Amino acid sequence: MTVPDASMPEANMGPATPSAATEAAPASDEPRAETTPAQPTVLEEENAVTSRGLARAAWLITTSACLIAALITLIDGYHGYAAVTFAVAIAAAINLL
């Protein structure tokens, strides 16, 4: 391992100073122009409706499957499993609200 001496450029660097790219821009007296968000296109709106519809259908299927499983396990006498499956169905149903 070598020890830096005064002849090495790394030893003469001194304290770090911010570069011109990181310096703050001077404040101007002009007010900022407010930008309005862009309106969604028709295609974006259709994709949003479709994705919401698919997500809702998925949660509806999950809730239904859990309710059916809870009913079957309750009929078979597995009360604990039925209660847990019913709780999962309720948790899945929350996403439908």
Secondary structure, 3 states (H helix, E strand, C coil): CCCCCCCCHHHHCCCCCCCCCCCCCCCCCCCCCCCCCCCCCHHHHHHHHHHHHHHHHHHHHHHHHHHHHHHHHHHCCCHHHHHHHHHHHHHHHHCCC
